[in-house]
């Protein structure tokens, strides 16, 4: 259905943010008109609820909801005719439990209206495995977690199985590292050779913005020197340099960046040091040698697809052969932990294209494989220039995902982390696979929000994990490249002020200075 309009009329509690993503999981292009009126008197609302629920707002779909402290009623109308309704008295009115009851009721109505189900049920968030991980961590039995995921969230058997596998692997890996007494650092390099049409990350095409690269490194060096002083009694666990495309920097700039890491950061206890080499057209033998010589332990070379027509269509200005050449060079130089990313659901692709991509990647034999499901963000060119790509939507994305699952199992790759994004094709997920010993630890730490991560660079967001408080706080750097360069002292002050105010709580009352 093309851009259905949903009018959400809420009386009582305002659940707009909870309900929008669930509706969009069934109708990905849904647009919304929202109204909300406060209502405190349960008895009065019960008396007038029938009239309120019957109100037809005149839109294609009208969802009328009354959400009181311990009961709710809802009715969905399509072109003025009721197509589903639900009501329930809620003994436990705690917000999360109430929200889930409302979501389950709406899910059943939308599922009946569309004739479809969602593999993750009412789970619409970024981290659907986090609850499973924490339940295992707290000693809850597998049987009880399984029942909870199925009954509370309507999670399918398939997604329960992948959640269980990922969570148990994450637990095994994190037990081997003292993450609570450490921290990690993310370094963002916002330059790219060109901007891919599906991308909305903070990135700047090198041809236009390359003149700022040295100034950017000047500012980054200042922030890095400060970051090295933040937690002197804590061990640095992992370092991840992403972007953008870090290898978009020229050889001298890349060497400067990696030398800065070795100069300022306490790398002696660092168990993983990753650089996203990313685009094959940004990789040279000299850059690979620089990374190897300066201690990088893990790199990513990301084809996204091995279909040349797709690469051309999405603005990846490199060839399939360049992917093969870059990978072979990396192996020759001595890189022995290489990840490759692919995206399923790319413009114009079919399950057969994905099968061919997997076959070609199999010939390269990377140590880990990350499978992303296309999520088109608002600012991406695939969204802002929809008319250019009309009729070229991918078909059979769920089948594509299954092919990656089968391939990973056949090639002895185990799933070890999973996350989701808004507007993902067919409401699916991103999964990281790796052979044992080649998992990306930073990926687990950031996705399960298990460790404080200081983030440096334009558009970077630091996350501070307060153990025992179920609390995560953030400090953000400005996204603009020029603003970051000009306001670097302000970015440093944001971190300094936060850490000074929260340092003891951050580490459970232990000394942090």
MIPAKE-754341 format. One record per residue: x, y, z of N, C-alpha, C, O in turn. Coordinates in steps of 0.02 Angstrom, whole numbers, plus 50000, padded with zeros to 5 digits. Example, Ala and Ser with C-alpha at 12.3 -4.5 7.8 and 13.67 -1.06 7.14 Angstrom:
506604971650390506154977550390506604983550390507124983450423;506424988850354506844994750357506455000250394506705005750402;
***
This chain:
500424994050000500005000050000500445006250000500935006650038;500285011049958500695017049949500535022350000499985025050000;500995023850045500945029350093500255029850127499935035150121;500025024750162499385025350197499445030550252499965031150284;498915034250263498915039450315498545036750376497965034550371;498875036950433498575034850496498445040950539498905044850553;497825041750560497665046950609497645043550677497245039050689;498095045750722498125043050789497795047950837498055053450848;497225046050865496875050150913496945046850982496655041650994;497335049951026497465047051091497155051251146497215057351147;496835047651192496535050851251496845047651313496835041451319;497115051651358497455048851415498205048851403498495054051387;498515043051410499245042551400499435043751327499055042151281;500015046651317500265047951250500765042451231501325042251257;500565038051185500995032451165501205033051092501335028051059;501235039151068501405040050997502075036850979502115033250930;502595038051020503265035451003503295027851006503685024850970;502885024751047502865017551051502485014450992502665008950969;501975017750968501525014750918501745016150846501625012050802;502055021750834502275023350766502705017750735502545015350681;503255015650769503675010550737503325003950726503485000350678;502855002150770502484995950759502044996350697502014991750657;501695002050689501285002950629501725002950567501544999950516;502305006250571502755006550513503054999750497503264998550440;503084995250545503334988550531502844984850485503054980450447;502204986550489501704983550444501614987750381501524984950326;501654994350387501554998950331502165003550330502165008850362;502685001650293503335004950300503315012350279503725016250302;502845014250235502815021250213502245025150246502035030250220;502005022650302501445025950334501615033150354502165034550376;501125037450346501175044350369500685045250426500185041650431;500805050250469500415050750530500145057750541500475062850527;499535057950566499235063950593499055062250665498685057450677;499305065950713499245063950783498895069350824499035075250817;498435067150866498145071650915498145068050983498095061950987;498215072051035498235069151102497895073851151498025079851153;497445070951190497105074851242497205071451309497145065351315;497375075451360497455072751427496775070551454496255073651438;496785065351494496155063051525496335059651591496675054551591;496095062451646496275059851712495705056151747495825052251793;495105057251725494515054551760494315047951727493995047851675;494495042251760494345035651732493585034751721493375032351669;493195036551770492475035251767492165039151710491745036551673;492355045451704492085049551650492295046951582491895046851535;492925044851577493165042251512492805035851494492645034751435;492675031551543492325025351528491635026851500491395023351455;491305031851526490625033651505490605036151433490125034751397;491125039751413491095042851346491535038951295491585041051238;491835033451317492325030151274492025027551208492355027751157;491405025251210491115022451149491075027751095491245026451037;490855033751113490815039051064491495041151038491575042450978;491985041451082492665043351061492955038151013493275039850963;492845031751029493135026450988492825026250919493155024250871;492205028450913491865028050848492035033950802491855033850744;492385038850829492535044850790492935042950728493455039650733;492705045050670493075043950607493425050450589493095055350573;494075050450590494455056450576494485058350503494725063750486;494245053850460494225055550389494845053350350494865054250289;495335050550384495935048150349495825040850327495335037650346;496305038350288496255031450264496195026550323495765022150324;496635027650372496585023750434496525028550492496875033550496;496075026950538496005030750600496065025950658495675021150664;496545027250702496625023050762496455027350822496805032050839;495905025650854495685029150914495875025150975495725019150979;496205028351023496435024851082496265028751145496335034851148;496035025151195495965027851262496435023951306496365017851314;496915027351335497455024151373497465027051443497805032051456;497105023851488497055026351556497565022751600497975018851576;497535024051666498045021451711498055013851713498585010751713;497455010751715497435003551722496955000151674496724994551686;496795003451619496405000351566496495004151501496695009951500;496355000651446496395003951381495855001051335495614995451344;495685005151286495235002951231495515005851167495785011351166;495445002151113495665004651048495195002150993494904996750999;495145006050941494765003850881495105006650820495265012650817;495215002450771495505004450707494955004650655494574999850646;494915010250620494435011050565494805011850499495325015250497;494555008750447494825009350380494285012250336493755009250325;494415018250309493915021850269493245022350306492715021650277;493305023650371492705024850411492375018750440491925019350481;492595012750419492285006550443492745003150494493345002450481;492475000950551492884997450601493174990950572492814987050541;493814989850583494134983650559494444979750617494674974050607;494464982650676494744979050733494704983250796494764989350793;494594979950852494584983550915494814978950971494814972850964;495014982051026495254978351084495154982451146495164988651144;495064979051203495034982451267495294977751320495244971651314;495584980651373495874976451425495954980551488496134986351487;495804977251544495964980051609496654977451628496794971451620;497074981751654497774980051667497894980251742497844985551774;498064974551770498214974351842498874977851856498934981851902;499374976051815500034979151823500084985151776500164984251716;500034991151804500034997051761500735000051754500795005651729;501264996551774501944998751762502035000051687501784996151646;502375005351670502355007851601502555002551550502225001751498;503094998851563503324994051513502814988551502502674986751445;502524985851556502024980651550501404983251515501114979751472;501184989251532500604992251500500744993351426500324991651384;501324996151411501504997351341501484990851300501224990751244;501754985451328501764979151291501064976351280500934973551227;500614977251329499924974951319499584978951263499234976051221;499684985351263499404989551209499694987551142499324986851093;500354986551139500684984751077500434977951051500334977050991;500354973151097500104966551075499404967051046499244963850995;498984971051078498304971851052498304974950983497954972650938;498704980150974498744983450909499054978750857498834978550799;499554974950877499874970150832499354965350804499334964050744;498934962650847498434957750825497954960850775497754957650726;497754967050787497304970450741497644971550673497354970150621;498254974150675498614975550612498784969150575498774968950514;498944963950612499104957550580498494954750544498544952150488;497914955350576497294953050544497124957350483496894954750432;497224963850489497064968450434497514967250373497284967650316;498154965950385498634965250330498744958050308499004956750254;498544953150350498674946250335499404944250341499624939350312;499784948150380500494946750387500694946850461500344949550503;501264943750475501544943850542502244946750539502544947350485;502514948650597503184951450602503644946350637503464943950690;504214944850608504654939750639504874941550709504974937050751;504944948050724505154950150791504554952050834504644954550890;503944950850810503354952550850503324959950864503404964050818;503214961850927503144968950944503814972150960503844977950980;504364968450954505024971250966505214975650907505354973150853;505234982150918505394986850864506034990550878506234994750838;506364989150934506954992950953507594990650918507584985850880;508134994150932508784992950900509094986550925509444983150887;508984984750988509344979151020508854973751043508734973151103;508584969850998508084964851018508374959151059508004955651093;509044958051057509344952651095509564954851165509764950651206;509524961251179509784963751243509424960651303509734958851353;508764960051297508384957051353508564949751363508604947351419;508674946151308508864939151313509554938651346509654934451390;510024942851325510684942851354510644944051430510944940451469;510274949151449510234950951520509884945551561510054944451619;509394942251531509044936851566509524931051578509544928251633;509904929051527510404923851537510914925951590511114921951632;511134932351587511624934851634511374934551706511764933551752;510714935251715510414935051781510204928051803509884927251855;510394923051763510284916151784509584913451770509414908151797;509184916851730508514914451714508584908651665509004908751621;508164903651672508214897651631508034899051559507654903651543;508324895051514508184895851443507444894851429507154898451387;507134890051462506424888751452505994894851470505524896551434;506164898051525505784903851547505884909751500505414913351485;506494910751478506634916251431506264915151365505974919751337;506274908851342505924907051280505184908751285504904911951241;504884906651340504164907951350504024915451352503544917751322;504454919151387504354926351394504394929751326503974933951310;504894928051286504974931251220504374929751175504154933951136;504124923651180503554921651138502904924951161502524927451120;502774924851227502134927351252502124934851260501624938151245;502674937651285502684944851299502794948951235502494954251227;503224946351190503404950351131503174947251065503284950251012;502854941451067502614938051007503184936550958503084936450897;503764935350985504364934050945504304927150912504104922350945;504494926650849504454920250813504984915350838505474917450869;504874909050825505354903850845506034904950813506554903950845;506024907050750506654908350715507054913850749507654913150758;506724919350768507084924950798507274923350870507784925850895;506874919350904507084917150971507734913050965508194914051005;507774908650917508374904450909508994908650896509524907350925;508934913650852509534917750838509694922150899510284923450912;509194924450936509314928350996509694924251048510164926551079;509474917951057509804913551105510524912151085510974912451127;510634910751021511314909250998511774915251006512334914551031;511534921050985511944927150991512094928751064512664930151082;511584928451107511674930451177512154925751213512574928151251;512094919351202512544914751236513264915651212513734915051252;513354917151148514034918351123514314924851152514904925151171;513904929951156514124936351186514344935351258514854937951280;513954931451296514124930151366514804926751371515214928551414;514914921751329515554918151330516134922951317516634922751352;516054927151267516594931651248516734936951301517304938551315;516194939851330516294945151378516554942551445516884946151482;516414936251460516704933351521517464933051518517804933051569;517724932851457518444932251448518804939051453519424939251455;518434944551456518744951151461518454954951520517854954451535;518864958751553518654962551612518364969151591518644974551604;517784968751557517514974751526517264979851577517264985851563;517054977651636516794982351686517344987051712517204992651733;517954984651711518504988851735518884992151678519444994451686;518564992351620518894995451563518435000351527517895001951550;518675002751472518285007151428518555006151357519095003351348;518185008551308518405008151238518385015051207518095019751234;518715015551151518735021951115518525020951042518775016451008;518065025151020517875025450949518155031850920518115037150950;518455031350860518735037150826518395037650757518455033050716;518045043150745517685043950682518075048050632518315053550646;518155045250572518465048750515517915049850464517715045150430;517675056050456517055057150418517145058050343516695060550309;517725056050316517835056850244517695050350207517815044950233;517455051050145517335045350101517545047150031517555053050013;517725042149990517875043649919517275046949885517355052049850;516685043949896516045046949873515515044749923515655040449965;514925047649920514385045749965513925040749931513635042149879;513865034749961513415029649934512695031949940512525035749985;512275029749893511605032449889511155030249947510635033349959;511345024949983510945022550039511185025550105510875024350157;511725029350104512065031450166511795038150192511655042750154;511725038450259511545044750291512015046250350511875050750390;512575042550355513055043950409513395050650397513375053450342;513715053050450514105059150444514725057650401515205054750425;514705059650338515275058350293515315063950241514805066850222;515925065250220516055070750174516475068150115517015065450126;516235068950053516615066649995517305070049993517365076150000;517815065949984518495068349990518665073549937519055078149949;518365072849877518515077549824518335084749841518655089349818;517825085649883517595092249902517895094449969518075100249977;517945089750016518125091550085518825089350105519025090350162;519195086350058519865083950075520325089450100520795087950137;520205095650081520625101250103520595102350178521015105750207;520075099450211520005100150283520335094450322520335094450383;520595089450287520815083250321521365084650372521345081950427;521855088750355522405090050402522165094050462522375092750519;521725098850451521445102650507521025098050551521025098750613;520685093450520520275088650558520725084450603520565083350661;521285082050576521745078050616522045082250672522185079550726;522155088650661522405092950714521915093050773522105092250831;521265094050756520755094250808520685087450842520615087050903;520705082150802520635075450829521215073750876521115070450927;521825076050858522395074750901522295078050969522465075151021;522015083850969521885087451032521375083551074521465082851135;520855081151042520345077351079520625070651103520455068351157;521035067451062521335061051081521805061851140521805057651186;522195067151140522655068451196522255069251261522475066951314;521675072551256521255073351315520965066551336520975064751395;520705062651287520375056251302520845051551340520625047751382;521495051951324521985047651357522045048951431522305044751468;521805054751454521865056551525521225055151565521215056051626;520695053051531520035052751564519995047551619519725048951673;520245041551606520165035951653520845032751667520965027151644;521275036051703521955033551711522005026951748522495023251739;521505025251789521515018951825521125013451791521005008151820;520915014651729520535009651691520925007351631521315011151602;520815001051612521164998351554520764999751490520154999051489;521125001651438520805002551373520704995751341521194992151328;520074993851329519914987151304519974986551229520314982151203;519634991051192519634990751120519664997751091519465002651122;519934998251030519935004450991519625002850923519814997950891;519165007050902518825005950837518845012550798518595017650820;519155012250740519175018150696518705016950638518815012550596;518165020950636517655020150584517515026650550517915031350552;516925027050518516795033150481516095033350453515615031150485;516035036050391516565037450345516985031450325516805025650337;517535033050294518025028050272518715030450294519005034750261;518985027750349519635030050373520185029750320520625034050318;520165024650277520685023950225520575028750167520955028550118;520065033050171520015038550122520575043550132520765047150086;520845043850193521435048050206522015045550162522065039650147;522455050150143523035047850104523535044450151523425044250212;524065041650123524525037550162524835041550220524875039050276;525045047550206525365051550259524865053250314525045053050373;524245054750295523735056450345523545050250386523445050750447;523485044550353523315038450389523875036650439523745034750495;524505037350416525055035850461525055040650521525195038650577;524905046950508524865051750563524325049650612524435049750673;523735047850587523185045750631523375039850675523285040050736;523645034650644523815028650682524405029750729524445026550781;524855034250711525405036050756525135039850817525385038950872;524625044050806524305047450861524015042450911524075043350972;523695037250885523405032150929523955029050972523875028351033;524505027150941525055024050977525385028951026525625026851079;525395035251009525725040251051525315042051113525585042551168;524655042951104524245045651158523875040351198523795041151258;523645035051166523195030351200523585024751235524095022551209;523345022451293523675017051330523505010251299523045006851321;523875008351247523705002551207523964995951235523824990651207;524324996051291524654989951315524164984451334524334978551330;523544986151355523054981051373522494980451321522004976851331;522564983951266522044983951215522024977151180522524974851153;521444973851182521394967151154521124967051083521104961751051;520914972851057520664973050988520734980250961520544985050994;521014980750901521144987350870520924986750798521254983850756;520344989750784520014988950719520044995450678519955000850704;520164994650613520095000150566519634997850510519744992650479;519125001850497518695000350439519045002850376519045008850361;519344998150339519635000050275519085001550225519165005550180;518514998250235517905000150199517954999550123517994994050096;517955005150091517905005350018518555002649985519095005150001;518504997749942519094995049908519485000349868520084999749860;519125005349842519455010449802519855015349845520175019949819;519845014449912520245018649956520855014949982521255017850020;520935008649962521455004449991522065004049944521995002849884;522655005049973523275003949936523714999249978523604998350038;524214996349945524664992049982525014995850038525114993250093;525215002050024525565005950075525125007150136525355006650192;524485008650125524035009550182523965003150222523955003250283;523914997450188523864991050222524494989650263524464987050319;525064991450236525704990550271525744995150332525994993150384;525505001350324525505006050381525085003250438525285003450496;524485000750421524044998150473524354992150508524324991550569;524664987750469524974981850499525564983950544525634981350599;525974988450520526564990550557526384994250622526744993750672;525824997850622525645001950680525124998450725524765001850762;525084991950720524744988050771524004986550761523694983850807;523724988250704523014986650691522934979050689523304975650654;522444976450726522354969150729521764966650688521704960650677;521324971150667520724968950631520524974450582520504980350599;520364972450521520134977250471519494974750438519344968750439;519124979350407518534977650367518644979950296518864985550284;518504975650249518484977450178517774975950156517564970150154;517404981050138516684980450132516434981050060516374986650034;516294975450028516034975849959515304978149956515114981549908;514894976350005514174977250007513814972649958513284969849974;514094971849899513824967049849514384965449801514854969349793;514334959749769514814957949717514494958349648514724955249600;513954962249643513604963249580513794970149552513624975249582;514134970349496514394976649470513834981649454513904987549466;513284979249426512744983849409512464987249471512264993049469;512444983549527512194986449589512694991549616512484996949637;513334989949615513844994749637513775001349598513815006749628;513675000849533513605006849492512975010749512512975016849514;512435007049525511795010249539511795013849606511465019049612;512155011249655512135014149722512705019149735512775021649791;513095020549684513615025649691514265023249720514665027249743;514385016549719515035013849742515495013849681515445009549638;515935018649678516335019549617516965015149618517525017549615;516845008749623517385003849618517114997649584516514996849576;517554993149565517354987049530517384981049577517694981349630;517064975749556517104969349592517834966949593518054964249643;518184968049539518884965849536519314969649587519774966749616;519164976049598519534979849649519424976849719519874977049761;518834974249732518704970949796519174964949804519494964149856;519194960949752519634954949754520364957049764520724954049804;520574962149727521274964249731521444967049800521984965549827;521004970949829521124973849895521174968449948521604968649992;520744963449943520754958049992521404953949986521714952450036;521584952349925522204948549914522814952349940523254949449971;522834958949928523384963049953523424962850029523964962350058;522834963250061522814963250134523104956650161523474956750210;522934951150131523204944750152523964944450141524334941950183;524184947050084524904946950069525304951050120525854949250138;525004956550142525344960950189525364957850259525784959650301;524904953150272524914949650336524304950750380524314948750438;523794953950354523174954850393522814948150399522594945250349;522744945850460522474939150471521804939250508521574934050532;521484945050512520814945550541520444950750500520454956750516;520114948350447519774952850400519024951450399518804945750390;518644956750409517914956350405517694959050337518014963450308;517124956450312516814959250253516084960550268515754956550301;515824966250245515114968050252514754967050187515024968650133;514144964550191513694964750133513034967750155512874967750215;512644970250108511974972850121511474968950079511554968450018;510964966250112510424963150074509854968150067509744972250111;509494967650012508944972349999509154978249959508774983149952;509764978049930509994983649889509574984349826509274979549802;509564990449800509144992249743509224987349685509784986249660;508664984349665508654980149605508894973049615508884969149568;509114971249675509394964549684508864959249699508314960849722;509044953049685508614947249696508974942349742509584943049752;508634937249768508974932149807509534928649768510034926649797;509454928049702509974924949662510614929249661511164926549660;510524935849661511104940349665511484939449731512094939349732;511104938849785511414937949851511784931249853512334930849881;511484926049824511814919549822512474919949784512974916949805;512484923749730513094924549691513614928549730514204926949730;513394933849765513844937849807514164933449860514774933849871;513774929149892514044924749944514534919749915515044918249946;514394917349856514864912749824515534916049809516064913049820;515514922349786516134925949771516514927649835517124927249836;516154929449887516484930749951516794924449979517324924650010;516454918849969516724912449992517414910949962517824907849995;517524913149901518174911949869518724916049904519314914049904;518534921749934519024925849970519144923350041519694924050069;518624920250070518684917050136518864922050191519384921150224;518454927250203518594931850259518504928350326518204922950330;518754931350378518714928450445518054929850479517844926250525;517714935050457517054936550483516644939850428516924942650380;515994939550435515534942250385514954945750421514624942750463;514844952050404514294955750433513754956750380513894959350326;513144954550396512584954950348512114960450372511784959850423;512074965850333511614971350347510994970750304511044968950245;510414972150332509804972850293509714980250278509774984450323;509574981950216509534988850196509024992650238508454990550246;509244998250266508805002750302508905009650271509435012650279;508405012050236508475018450202508275024150249507695024750268;508765028150268508635033750313508355039750275508405040150213;508075044250312507735050050282508195054150237507995056650185;508825054850259509285059150222509645055650165510005058950127;509565049050159509915045450107509625047050038509035048550031;510055046749987509845048449920509295043749894508865045749855;509325037349916508795032649896508115034849920507605032749892;508095039149970507465041749996507305048549968506735049949948;507805052949965507685059749942507575060149866507295064949841;507815054949830507725054749757507365048349736507575044849691;506815046949771506455040749760506275039449688506305033849663;506085044849653505845043949585506375040949539506205037549491;507015042149554507565039349513507595031849518507825028449473;507355029149576507425021949589506755018349588506705012649611;506235021749563505565018749561505585012249520505865012049465;505275007149547505245000749512505864996449521505894990949493;506354998849559506974995049567507054992249638507604990449658;506504991949675506554989249743506774981949740506604978249694;507154980049790507364973049796506754968649809506264970849839;506794962449787506254957749799506514951749838507084949449828;506094949149884506274943049920506814944049972507274940049976;506764949550012507304950950060507344945650114507894943850135;506774943050137506794937750187507144931550159507504928150195;507034930150096507374924450064508124925850060508534921350069;508304932150046509014934050046509334932650114509874929750119;508974934750167509244933750234509344926350249509844924350278;508864922250228508934915150240509534912250204509864907750230;509674914750145510274912350109510904914050148511384910150149;510924919950180511514921750219511574917350281512124915450301;511004915750312511004911250370511274904350351511694901550386;511034901650295511254895050272511994895150253512364890450269;512214900550220512914901050200513364901250261513874897850264;513174905450311513584906050371513654899350407514204897650429;513114895650411513144889050444513604884250406513994880650436;513544884350340513954879850298514684881550304515104876950301;514854887850311515554890050312515834890850383516374893650393;515454888350433515684888550503515764895550531516204896850572;515334900150510515284906650541514724906450592514174904150577;514854908750653514344908850705514094915950716514494920650716;513424916950725513184923750740513404925750809513354921850857;513664931950816513904934050882513654941050902513744942950960;513364944750857513014950850879512474952450828512504950350771;511974956250851511384957650810511104964350831511074965950890;510874968150782510524974350798510074976150740510104973250686;509644981050753509154983150702509184990650694509474994250736;508874993050641508815000250627508105001750606507734997250587;507925008050608507275010050584507235009050508507735009450473;506635007650484506485007050413506885001550379507075002150320;507014996050414507364990450383506894986650338506304985850353;507164984150282506764980250236506464974350272506814970550305;505804973450265505424967750291505534966750366505474961150391;505684972150401505724972050475506234966950500506114963450549;506804966350465507304961250481507854964150525507714968150569;508484962150515509024963950561509694963650528509764961350472;510204966150564510904965550545511224960350590511104960250651;511624955850562511934950550601512684950250585512884950250527;513084949950638513794948950631513964941550641513774938650691;514314938550592514524931650596515284931450598515624935550568;515554926650634516284925950636516464918650652516094915150686;517034916650627517314910350651517594911450721517764917150739;517624906250760517834906850829518524910150834518994908250799;518564915050878519194918650887519254924850845519744928650853;518764926150801518804931950756518214936750766518084940950723;517864936050821517304940550835517544947650848518094948650875;517144952550829517304959550842517044961450911516444962650919;517484961750961517264962951030516944969851038516464970651075;517214974851003516924981551006516184981350986515774984751016;516024977450935515324977050912514864974650968514304977250974;515084969851007514664967451063514604972851116514054974051141;515164975951133515154980951186514694986851169514334989351213;514704989051107514294994751088513564992851079513114996651099;513434986951051512744985051038512374982951102511774984351109;512714979551147512384977551209512474982851264512234981951320;512814988251247512904993851293513194991551360512934993051414;513744987651355514044984651414514634988551441514864987051496;514874993451405515484996951427515455004251406515165005951354;515765008451446515835015551428516285016151366516825013151363;516055019951317516435020951256516505028451243516015031951232;517125030751246517275037651228517305038151152517655034351120;516935042851124516915043551051517215050151030517025055451056;517685049850985518055055750963517905057150890517815052550850;517885063550872517785065450802517105068450790516665068350833;517015071150729516385074450710515815069450711515875064050682;515265071350742514665067150744514705061250791514245057250793;515245060650830515335054950875514945056050940514935061550967;514635050650966514265050851028514575046251079514605040151068;514815049051135515085044951189514505042151230514005045551242;514585035951253514085032751296514415030751362514945027551362;514105032651417514375031251483513905026351517513315027951529;514155020551534513755015251565513845015451641514405014951666;513295016351677513305016451750513085009651775512485008151777;513565005651795513414998851818512994998951881513125002951927;512504994651884512074994151943511514999151945511094998851990;511505003851899510985009051899510505008451839510015012151835;510665003851793510255003351732510195010251699509655012451680;510775013551692510795020451666511345021251616511905018951627;511185024451561511685026151510511605033551493511045035851478;512145037151496512135044251478512575045351416513005041251400;512465051051383512825052451321513095059551320512795064051349;513655060451287513875067051267514015066751192514285061851166;513825071951157513865071851084514335077151057514385082651084;514695075351005515085080250967514665082850909514225079350884;514785088950889514425091850832514555087750769515105084950761;514065087450725514135083550663514525087250609514895084150571;514455093750606514775097650554515535097250558515825098250612;515855095750502516585095250499516915101750520517365101750561;516685107250492516985113750508516855115750581517295118550614;516255114350605516095116050674516545111950722516785114650772;516645105650706517075101450749517775104450753518065104950807;518045106250696518725109050694518755115550734519225116650772;518255119850725518265126450756518065126250830518255130650869;517695121050850517425120850919517705114950959517375112451005;518305112650941518575106650973518645107651049518525102951087;518835113651071518895114751143518225113751178518195111351235;517685115751145517015114751173516845107351178516535105151226;517045103451127516905096251127517265092851185516995088451219;517885094951196518275092251252517965094151318517915090051364;517745100351324517435102751386516795098951402516655097751461;516415097151351515805093251363515975086651399515645084851448;516475083251374516685076951406516955078351476516775074951524;517395083251481517725084551545517205086051599517245083351654;516725090351583516225092351633515805086351653515645085551712;515615082251604515205076351621515585071551665515315069251715;516195069951646516585065051684516745067651754516725063851802;516895074051760517035076951825516425076551870516495075451931;515835077551842515225077551882514985070451898514635069451948;515175065551857514885058851864515395053251875515215047351878;516035055051882516555050051883516465044651935516545038751920;516315046551997516245041452050515645036952038515695030952048;515075039852018514485035752003514615031251943514375025551941;514995033751896515125029951835515465023351850515335018351817;515905023351900516265017251917516065014551985516465011752022;515425015352001515155012152060515465014452125515525010552172;515665020752128515955023352189516695022252196517005024652243;516995018552147517715017452150518085023452122517815027552085;518715024052141519115029552116519195029152041519315023752014;519125034652009519205034751936519785039251914519985039151856;520055043251960520605047651941521265044851966521785047851956;
***
